[in-house]
Amino acid sequence: MKKDTFNVRDRLSAKACLRSADDDALAEGRISAIDLQRANAAFQHIDFSAGRIVLREEDPIL
């Protein structure tokens, strides 16, 4: 059984097509800029307002 592998060129092409479709929908008024942003927000359900980074002396130097 051959395992599917990730193809960067295929993914870039697919993303370009999706962006083009989004641009067309926005230009034609089928979707608002706010709705498009909400639809494309990968982390929209996470509240980062309470997040913080805590560094201690034993942490590695970044």
HTML snippet that shows the backbone in 3Dmol.js (N, CA, C, O; Angstrom):
<script src="https://3Dmol.org/build/3Dmol-min.js"></script>
<div id="view" style="width:600px;height:400px;position:relative"></div>
<script>
const pdb = `
ATOM      1  N   MET A   1       0.836  -1.167   0.000  1.00  0.00           N
ATOM      2  CA  MET A   1       0.000   0.000   0.000  1.00  0.00           C
ATOM      3  C   MET A   1       0.887   1.239   0.000  1.00  0.00           C
ATOM      4  O   MET A   1       1.769   1.375   0.847  1.00  0.00           O
ATOM      5  N   LYS A   2       0.652   2.146  -0.956  1.00  0.00           N
ATOM      6  CA  LYS A   2       1.441   3.366  -1.033  1.00  0.00           C
ATOM      7  C   LYS A   2       0.853   4.429  -0.113  1.00  0.00           C
ATOM      8  O   LYS A   2      -0.351   4.683  -0.123  1.00  0.00           O
ATOM      9  N   LYS A   3       1.706   5.029   0.664  1.00  0.00           N
ATOM     10  CA  LYS A   3       1.269   6.077   1.581  1.00  0.00           C
ATOM     11  C   LYS A   3       1.238   7.411   0.841  1.00  0.00           C
ATOM     12  O   LYS A   3       2.167   7.747   0.106  1.00  0.00           O
ATOM     13  N   ASP A   4       0.157   8.169   1.043  1.00  0.00           N
ATOM     14  CA  ASP A   4       0.073   9.498   0.447  1.00  0.00           C
ATOM     15  C   ASP A   4       1.131  10.390   1.082  1.00  0.00           C
ATOM     16  O   ASP A   4       1.355  10.347   2.292  1.00  0.00           O
ATOM     17  N   THR A   5       1.769  11.188   0.256  1.00  0.00           N
ATOM     18  CA  THR A   5       2.774  12.104   0.766  1.00  0.00           C
ATOM     19  C   THR A   5       2.344  13.537   0.481  1.00  0.00           C
ATOM     20  O   THR A   5       1.573  13.796  -0.442  1.00  0.00           O
ATOM     21  N   PHE A   6       2.839  14.435   1.265  1.00  0.00           N
ATOM     22  CA  PHE A   6       2.535  15.845   1.114  1.00  0.00           C
ATOM     23  C   PHE A   6       3.314  16.398  -0.065  1.00  0.00           C
ATOM     24  O   PHE A   6       4.525  16.198  -0.159  1.00  0.00           O
ATOM     25  N   ASN A   7       2.641  17.080  -0.949  1.00  0.00           N
ATOM     26  CA  ASN A   7       3.278  17.678  -2.111  1.00  0.00           C
ATOM     27  C   ASN A   7       3.155  19.197  -1.993  1.00  0.00           C
ATOM     28  O   ASN A   7       2.054  19.744  -2.037  1.00  0.00           O
ATOM     29  N   VAL A   8       4.284  19.863  -1.844  1.00  0.00           N
ATOM     30  CA  VAL A   8       4.301  21.304  -1.631  1.00  0.00           C
ATOM     31  C   VAL A   8       3.706  22.039  -2.828  1.00  0.00           C
ATOM     32  O   VAL A   8       2.916  22.966  -2.652  1.00  0.00           O
ATOM     33  N   ARG A   9       4.068  21.644  -4.016  1.00  0.00           N
ATOM     34  CA  ARG A   9       3.548  22.329  -5.209  1.00  0.00           C
ATOM     35  C   ARG A   9       2.034  22.205  -5.315  1.00  0.00           C
ATOM     36  O   ARG A   9       1.351  23.170  -5.657  1.00  0.00           O
ATOM     37  N   ASP A  10       1.510  21.019  -5.024  1.00  0.00           N
ATOM     38  CA  ASP A  10       0.061  20.830  -5.060  1.00  0.00           C
ATOM     39  C   ASP A  10      -0.627  21.707  -4.013  1.00  0.00           C
ATOM     40  O   ASP A  10      -1.677  22.295  -4.275  1.00  0.00           O
ATOM     41  N   ARG A  11      -0.028  21.787  -2.833  1.00  0.00           N
ATOM     42  CA  ARG A  11      -0.625  22.595  -1.761  1.00  0.00           C
ATOM     43  C   ARG A  11      -0.586  24.080  -2.112  1.00  0.00           C
ATOM     44  O   ARG A  11      -1.559  24.798  -1.881  1.00  0.00           O
ATOM     45  N   LEU A  12       0.539  24.546  -2.674  1.00  0.00           N
ATOM     46  CA  LEU A  12       0.629  25.947  -3.075  1.00  0.00           C
ATOM     47  C   LEU A  12      -0.400  26.282  -4.148  1.00  0.00           C
ATOM     48  O   LEU A  12      -1.003  27.356  -4.126  1.00  0.00           O
ATOM     49  N   SER A  13      -0.595  25.374  -5.071  1.00  0.00           N
ATOM     50  CA  SER A  13      -1.579  25.569  -6.128  1.00  0.00           C
ATOM     51  C   SER A  13      -2.995  25.614  -5.554  1.00  0.00           C
ATOM     52  O   SER A  13      -3.800  26.460  -5.943  1.00  0.00           O
ATOM     53  N   ALA A  14      -3.289  24.718  -4.643  1.00  0.00           N
ATOM     54  CA  ALA A  14      -4.607  24.677  -4.028  1.00  0.00           C
ATOM     55  C   ALA A  14      -4.879  25.956  -3.232  1.00  0.00           C
ATOM     56  O   ALA A  14      -5.981  26.503  -3.284  1.00  0.00           O
ATOM     57  N   LYS A  15      -3.870  26.427  -2.496  1.00  0.00           N
ATOM     58  CA  LYS A  15      -4.034  27.650  -1.720  1.00  0.00           C
ATOM     59  C   LYS A  15      -4.242  28.853  -2.634  1.00  0.00           C
ATOM     60  O   LYS A  15      -5.042  29.736  -2.323  1.00  0.00           O
ATOM     61  N   ALA A  16      -3.534  28.894  -3.753  1.00  0.00           N
ATOM     62  CA  ALA A  16      -3.699  29.988  -4.708  1.00  0.00           C
ATOM     63  C   ALA A  16      -5.116  30.004  -5.275  1.00  0.00           C
ATOM     64  O   ALA A  16      -5.708  31.069  -5.451  1.00  0.00           O
ATOM     65  N   CYS A  17      -5.650  28.834  -5.557  1.00  0.00           N
ATOM     66  CA  CYS A  17      -7.030  28.732  -6.069  1.00  0.00           C
ATOM     67  C   CYS A  17      -8.029  29.210  -5.016  1.00  0.00           C
ATOM     68  O   CYS A  17      -8.981  29.923  -5.334  1.00  0.00           O
ATOM     69  N   LEU A  18      -7.811  28.820  -3.778  1.00  0.00           N
ATOM     70  CA  LEU A  18      -8.702  29.244  -2.700  1.00  0.00           C
ATOM     71  C   LEU A  18      -8.636  30.759  -2.500  1.00  0.00           C
ATOM     72  O   LEU A  18      -9.664  31.405  -2.295  1.00  0.00           O
ATOM     73  N   ARG A  19      -7.431  31.326  -2.558  1.00  0.00           N
ATOM     74  CA  ARG A  19      -7.285  32.772  -2.412  1.00  0.00           C
ATOM     75  C   ARG A  19      -7.990  33.508  -3.545  1.00  0.00           C
ATOM     76  O   ARG A  19      -8.638  34.532  -3.329  1.00  0.00           O
ATOM     77  N   SER A  20      -7.856  32.972  -4.752  1.00  0.00           N
ATOM     78  CA  SER A  20      -8.513  33.575  -5.906  1.00  0.00           C
ATOM     79  C   SER A  20     -10.035  33.542  -5.748  1.00  0.00           C
ATOM     80  O   SER A  20     -10.721  34.522  -6.039  1.00  0.00           O
ATOM     81  N   ALA A  21     -10.545  32.412  -5.288  1.00  0.00           N
ATOM     82  CA  ALA A  21     -11.990  32.291  -5.068  1.00  0.00           C
ATOM     83  C   ALA A  21     -12.453  33.262  -3.980  1.00  0.00           C
ATOM     84  O   ALA A  21     -13.523  33.859  -4.095  1.00  0.00           O
ATOM     85  N   ASP A  22     -11.651  33.419  -2.926  1.00  0.00           N
ATOM     86  CA  ASP A  22     -11.977  34.378  -1.866  1.00  0.00           C
ATOM     87  C   ASP A  22     -11.989  35.803  -2.414  1.00  0.00           C
ATOM     88  O   ASP A  22     -12.891  36.584  -2.109  1.00  0.00           O
ATOM     89  N   ASP A  23     -10.984  36.138  -3.223  1.00  0.00           N
ATOM     90  CA  ASP A  23     -10.916  37.476  -3.820  1.00  0.00           C
ATOM     91  C   ASP A  23     -12.126  37.745  -4.701  1.00  0.00           C
ATOM     92  O   ASP A  23     -12.698  38.834  -4.661  1.00  0.00           O
ATOM     93  N   ASP A  24     -12.518  36.757  -5.496  1.00  0.00           N
ATOM     94  CA  ASP A  24     -13.688  36.903  -6.367  1.00  0.00           C
ATOM     95  C   ASP A  24     -14.961  37.104  -5.548  1.00  0.00           C
ATOM     96  O   ASP A  24     -15.772  37.976  -5.860  1.00  0.00           O
ATOM     97  N   ALA A  25     -15.133  36.301  -4.507  1.00  0.00           N
ATOM     98  CA  ALA A  25     -16.323  36.405  -3.664  1.00  0.00           C
ATOM     99  C   ALA A  25     -16.382  37.765  -2.978  1.00  0.00           C
ATOM    100  O   ALA A  25     -17.455  38.354  -2.847  1.00  0.00           O
ATOM    101  N   LEU A  26     -15.235  38.257  -2.543  1.00  0.00           N
ATOM    102  CA  LEU A  26     -15.174  39.559  -1.895  1.00  0.00           C
ATOM    103  C   LEU A  26     -15.488  40.674  -2.895  1.00  0.00           C
ATOM    104  O   LEU A  26     -16.259  41.584  -2.589  1.00  0.00           O
ATOM    105  N   ALA A  27     -14.900  40.606  -4.077  1.00  0.00           N
ATOM    106  CA  ALA A  27     -15.122  41.625  -5.104  1.00  0.00           C
ATOM    107  C   ALA A  27     -16.578  41.653  -5.581  1.00  0.00           C
ATOM    108  O   ALA A  27     -17.107  42.719  -5.895  1.00  0.00           O
ATOM    109  N   GLU A  28     -17.216  40.498  -5.635  1.00  0.00           N
ATOM    110  CA  GLU A  28     -18.596  40.413  -6.100  1.00  0.00           C
ATOM    111  C   GLU A  28     -19.615  40.663  -4.986  1.00  0.00           C
ATOM    112  O   GLU A  28     -20.820  40.700  -5.237  1.00  0.00           O
ATOM    113  N   GLY A  29     -19.127  40.834  -3.760  1.00  0.00           N
ATOM    114  CA  GLY A  29     -20.016  41.127  -2.648  1.00  0.00           C
ATOM    115  C   GLY A  29     -20.746  39.911  -2.091  1.00  0.00           C
ATOM    116  O   GLY A  29     -21.712  40.058  -1.343  1.00  0.00           O
ATOM    117  N   ARG A  30     -20.294  38.709  -2.448  1.00  0.00           N
ATOM    118  CA  ARG A  30     -20.931  37.501  -1.913  1.00  0.00           C
ATOM    119  C   ARG A  30     -20.537  37.238  -0.478  1.00  0.00           C
ATOM    120  O   ARG A  30     -21.184  36.451   0.214  1.00  0.00           O
ATOM    121  N   ILE A  31     -19.469  37.899  -0.019  1.00  0.00           N
ATOM    122  CA  ILE A  31     -19.001  37.757   1.358  1.00  0.00           C
ATOM    123  C   ILE A  31     -18.370  39.077   1.775  1.00  0.00           C
ATOM    124  O   ILE A  31     -17.766  39.770   0.957  1.00  0.00           O
ATOM    125  N   SER A  32     -18.509  39.416   3.036  1.00  0.00           N
ATOM    126  CA  SER A  32     -17.893  40.653   3.523  1.00  0.00           C
ATOM    127  C   SER A  32     -16.457  40.352   3.971  1.00  0.00           C
ATOM    128  O   SER A  32     -16.084  39.200   4.193  1.00  0.00           O
ATOM    129  N   ALA A  33     -15.674  41.413   4.094  1.00  0.00           N
ATOM    130  CA  ALA A  33     -14.282  41.248   4.534  1.00  0.00           C
ATOM    131  C   ALA A  33     -14.236  40.640   5.931  1.00  0.00           C
ATOM    132  O   ALA A  33     -13.375  39.810   6.221  1.00  0.00           O
ATOM    133  N   ILE A  34     -15.154  41.048   6.791  1.00  0.00           N
ATOM    134  CA  ILE A  34     -15.180  40.517   8.165  1.00  0.00           C
ATOM    135  C   ILE A  34     -15.532  39.029   8.153  1.00  0.00           C
ATOM    136  O   ILE A  34     -14.900  38.233   8.848  1.00  0.00           O
ATOM    137  N   ASP A  35     -16.542  38.655   7.360  1.00  0.00           N
ATOM    138  CA  ASP A  35     -16.935  37.245   7.284  1.00  0.00           C
ATOM    139  C   ASP A  35     -15.818  36.390   6.688  1.00  0.00           C
ATOM    140  O   ASP A  35     -15.600  35.257   7.120  1.00  0.00           O
ATOM    141  N   LEU A  36     -15.124  36.926   5.712  1.00  0.00           N
ATOM    142  CA  LEU A  36     -14.005  36.198   5.100  1.00  0.00           C
ATOM    143  C   LEU A  36     -12.888  36.002   6.115  1.00  0.00           C
ATOM    144  O   LEU A  36     -12.295  34.926   6.191  1.00  0.00           O
ATOM    145  N   GLN A  37     -12.602  37.032   6.888  1.00  0.00           N
ATOM    146  CA  GLN A  37     -11.572  36.921   7.917  1.00  0.00           C
ATOM    147  C   GLN A  37     -11.957  35.868   8.952  1.00  0.00           C
ATOM    148  O   GLN A  37     -11.119  35.072   9.377  1.00  0.00           O
ATOM    149  N   ARG A  38     -13.209  35.867   9.350  1.00  0.00           N
ATOM    150  CA  ARG A  38     -13.671  34.865  10.328  1.00  0.00           C
ATOM    151  C   ARG A  38     -13.560  33.455   9.769  1.00  0.00           C
ATOM    152  O   ARG A  38     -13.148  32.533  10.473  1.00  0.00           O
ATOM    153  N   ALA A  39     -13.925  33.288   8.511  1.00  0.00           N
ATOM    154  CA  ALA A  39     -13.889  31.963   7.888  1.00  0.00           C
ATOM    155  C   ALA A  39     -12.466  31.434   7.761  1.00  0.00           C
ATOM    156  O   ALA A  39     -12.237  30.226   7.829  1.00  0.00           O
ATOM    157  N   ASN A  40     -11.515  32.341   7.575  1.00  0.00           N
ATOM    158  CA  ASN A  40     -10.130  31.925   7.352  1.00  0.00           C
ATOM    159  C   ASN A  40      -9.258  31.960   8.599  1.00  0.00           C
ATOM    160  O   ASN A  40      -8.067  31.655   8.529  1.00  0.00           O
ATOM    161  N   ALA A  41      -9.830  32.325   9.728  1.00  0.00           N
ATOM    162  CA  ALA A  41      -9.054  32.422  10.965  1.00  0.00           C
ATOM    163  C   ALA A  41      -8.899  31.033  11.587  1.00  0.00           C
ATOM    164  O   ALA A  41      -9.858  30.467  12.112  1.00  0.00           O
ATOM    165  N   ALA A  42      -7.699  30.502  11.522  1.00  0.00           N
ATOM    166  CA  ALA A  42      -7.449  29.144  12.018  1.00  0.00           C
ATOM    167  C   ALA A  42      -7.580  29.033  13.533  1.00  0.00           C
ATOM    168  O   ALA A  42      -7.966  27.984  14.048  1.00  0.00           O
ATOM    169  N   PHE A  43      -7.262  30.104  14.244  1.00  0.00           N
ATOM    170  CA  PHE A  43      -7.261  30.050  15.711  1.00  0.00           C
ATOM    171  C   PHE A  43      -8.349  30.937  16.309  1.00  0.00           C
ATOM    172  O   PHE A  43      -8.195  31.454  17.415  1.00  0.00           O
ATOM    173  N   GLN A  44      -9.445  31.111  15.580  1.00  0.00           N
ATOM    174  CA  GLN A  44     -10.490  32.023  16.026  1.00  0.00           C
ATOM    175  C   GLN A  44     -11.136  31.597  17.341  1.00  0.00           C
ATOM    176  O   GLN A  44     -11.664  32.440  18.066  1.00  0.00           O
ATOM    177  N   HIS A  45     -11.103  30.330  17.652  1.00  0.00           N
ATOM    178  CA  HIS A  45     -11.770  29.846  18.860  1.00  0.00           C
ATOM    179  C   HIS A  45     -10.884  29.913  20.107  1.00  0.00           C
ATOM    180  O   HIS A  45     -11.340  29.578  21.201  1.00  0.00           O
ATOM    181  N   ILE A  46      -9.635  30.337  19.962  1.00  0.00           N
ATOM    182  CA  ILE A  46      -8.708  30.387  21.093  1.00  0.00           C
ATOM    183  C   ILE A  46      -8.587  31.833  21.587  1.00  0.00           C
ATOM    184  O   ILE A  46      -8.390  32.754  20.794  1.00  0.00           O
ATOM    185  N   ASP A  47      -8.704  32.017  22.888  1.00  0.00           N
ATOM    186  CA  ASP A  47      -8.551  33.341  23.494  1.00  0.00           C
ATOM    187  C   ASP A  47      -7.105  33.501  23.958  1.00  0.00           C
ATOM    188  O   ASP A  47      -6.690  32.903  24.951  1.00  0.00           O
ATOM    189  N   PHE A  48      -6.348  34.314  23.229  1.00  0.00           N
ATOM    190  CA  PHE A  48      -4.946  34.517  23.561  1.00  0.00           C
ATOM    191  C   PHE A  48      -4.728  35.665  24.542  1.00  0.00           C
ATOM    192  O   PHE A  48      -3.589  35.942  24.918  1.00  0.00           O
ATOM    193  N   SER A  49      -5.793  36.332  24.959  1.00  0.00           N
ATOM    194  CA  SER A  49      -5.639  37.507  25.812  1.00  0.00           C
ATOM    195  C   SER A  49      -5.041  37.168  27.180  1.00  0.00           C
ATOM    196  O   SER A  49      -4.392  38.015  27.794  1.00  0.00           O
ATOM    197  N   ALA A  50      -5.251  35.956  27.656  1.00  0.00           N
ATOM    198  CA  ALA A  50      -4.722  35.575  28.965  1.00  0.00           C
ATOM    199  C   ALA A  50      -3.403  34.815  28.847  1.00  0.00           C
ATOM    200  O   ALA A  50      -2.842  34.389  29.857  1.00  0.00           O
ATOM    201  N   GLY A  51      -2.912  34.645  27.637  1.00  0.00           N
ATOM    202  CA  GLY A  51      -1.665  33.891  27.437  1.00  0.00           C
ATOM    203  C   GLY A  51      -0.446  34.704  27.834  1.00  0.00           C
ATOM    204  O   GLY A  51      -0.451  35.932  27.751  1.00  0.00           O
ATOM    205  N   ARG A  52       0.581  34.019  28.259  1.00  0.00           N
ATOM    206  CA  ARG A  52       1.829  34.695  28.594  1.00  0.00           C
ATOM    207  C   ARG A  52       2.987  33.719  28.464  1.00  0.00           C
ATOM    208  O   ARG A  52       2.796  32.503  28.458  1.00  0.00           O
ATOM    209  N   ILE A  53       4.161  34.257  28.361  1.00  0.00           N
ATOM    210  CA  ILE A  53       5.378  33.450  28.294  1.00  0.00           C
ATOM    211  C   ILE A  53       6.137  33.678  29.594  1.00  0.00           C
ATOM    212  O   ILE A  53       6.426  34.816  29.964  1.00  0.00           O
ATOM    213  N   VAL A  54       6.450  32.611  30.269  1.00  0.00           N
ATOM    214  CA  VAL A  54       7.175  32.703  31.537  1.00  0.00           C
ATOM    215  C   VAL A  54       8.526  32.031  31.344  1.00  0.00           C
ATOM    216  O   VAL A  54       8.604  30.839  31.049  1.00  0.00           O
ATOM    217  N   LEU A  55       9.582  32.807  31.512  1.00  0.00           N
ATOM    218  CA  LEU A  55      10.931  32.259  31.393  1.00  0.00           C
ATOM    219  C   LEU A  55      11.533  32.128  32.796  1.00  0.00           C
ATOM    220  O   LEU A  55      11.422  33.020  33.637  1.00  0.00           O
ATOM    221  N   ARG A  56      12.163  31.000  33.000  1.00  0.00           N
ATOM    222  CA  ARG A  56      12.852  30.754  34.272  1.00  0.00           C
ATOM    223  C   ARG A  56      14.340  30.612  33.973  1.00  0.00           C
ATOM    224  O   ARG A  56      14.736  30.443  32.819  1.00  0.00           O
ATOM    225  N   GLU A  57      15.151  30.681  35.005  1.00  0.00           N
ATOM    226  CA  GLU A  57      16.592  30.566  34.805  1.00  0.00           C
ATOM    227  C   GLU A  57      16.989  29.236  34.203  1.00  0.00           C
ATOM    228  O   GLU A  57      17.969  29.164  33.462  1.00  0.00           O
ATOM    229  N   GLU A  58      16.249  28.179  34.505  1.00  0.00           N
ATOM    230  CA  GLU A  58      16.625  26.870  33.971  1.00  0.00           C
ATOM    231  C   GLU A  58      16.189  26.662  32.503  1.00  0.00           C
ATOM    232  O   GLU A  58      16.547  25.665  31.875  1.00  0.00           O
ATOM    233  N   ASP A  59      15.405  27.628  31.969  1.00  0.00           N
ATOM    234  CA  ASP A  59      15.000  27.523  30.567  1.00  0.00           C
ATOM    235  C   ASP A  59      16.200  27.786  29.660  1.00  0.00           C
ATOM    236  O   ASP A  59      17.086  28.555  30.032  1.00  0.00           O
ATOM    237  N   PRO A  60      16.250  27.176  28.498  1.00  0.00           N
ATOM    238  CA  PRO A  60      17.371  27.404  27.581  1.00  0.00           C
ATOM    239  C   PRO A  60      17.329  28.838  27.027  1.00  0.00           C
ATOM    240  O   PRO A  60      16.271  29.464  26.974  1.00  0.00           O
ATOM    241  N   ILE A  61      18.460  29.324  26.631  1.00  0.00           N
ATOM    242  CA  ILE A  61      18.535  30.644  26.018  1.00  0.00           C
ATOM    243  C   ILE A  61      17.994  30.525  24.592  1.00  0.00           C
ATOM    244  O   ILE A  61      18.408  29.653  23.828  1.00  0.00           O
ATOM    245  N   LEU A  62      17.079  31.401  24.255  1.00  0.00           N
ATOM    246  CA  LEU A  62      16.456  31.359  22.944  1.00  0.00           C
ATOM    247  C   LEU A  62      17.159  32.253  21.965  1.00  0.00           C
ATOM    248  O   LEU A  62      16.758  32.334  20.805  1.00  0.00           O
TER     249      LEU A  62
END
`;
const viewer = $3Dmol.createViewer("view");
viewer.addModel(pdb, "pdb");
viewer.setStyle({}, {cartoon: {color: "spectrum"}});
viewer.zoomTo();
viewer.render();
</script>
